[in-house]
Amino acid sequence: MIIVDMMEDIREVVEYRFQSGEVSNEIYDRVFGDFNFEAAEIRKYGPWEGI
């Protein structure tokens, strides 16, 4: 159960960093590839949007 909780935390961090441009599409797809999420489907945010 602890591992599942840790994976959720990791997912949130990777997703946030991907959206802010800190993580590449390749890394994102490597982390989430088995969950049918693709980097191209995720909206990225920039500093101009207050994030």
N, C-alpha and C positions, 0 to 999 in steps of 0.2 A: 504494500500500500504506500509506503514511503517513496518508492521509485515512481509510482504513478503521480504523486504530488509533485515530485521534483521535475518530472517531464512537463507538467503543466506550467511550472515556473519557467523552465527553459523555453518552452514554446512562446510564452508571452514576451520574453526578452528578445528572442530571435525575430519574432514578428514586429515588435516595435523598432528594433534596429534595422530591419529590412525596409520598413516603411519610411524611416528617416534617412535611408541611403547608406547606412554603415555596413550592411551585409549585402553581398552580391546575390544575383539570381541563382548562381550555382550552389552556394551554401544554403540558401533558403530551400531550393529543390532537394538538396541532399537531406536536410532535416525533415521536410514535410512530404517528400516524394511518395512515401508509402500511404499517405493519408488523402491522396487525390487532390491536393492543393498544388497549384503551379504558381510560380513567381509572377508570371504575366497576368494572373487574375487578381493580384493584390494591389490595392491603391497605395501609392507612395505619397508621403507628405513631406513638405519642406519647411524651412524656417519662416517662409513667407506666410505660412498658415498658422503661426503661433504655437507650433509644437516643438 
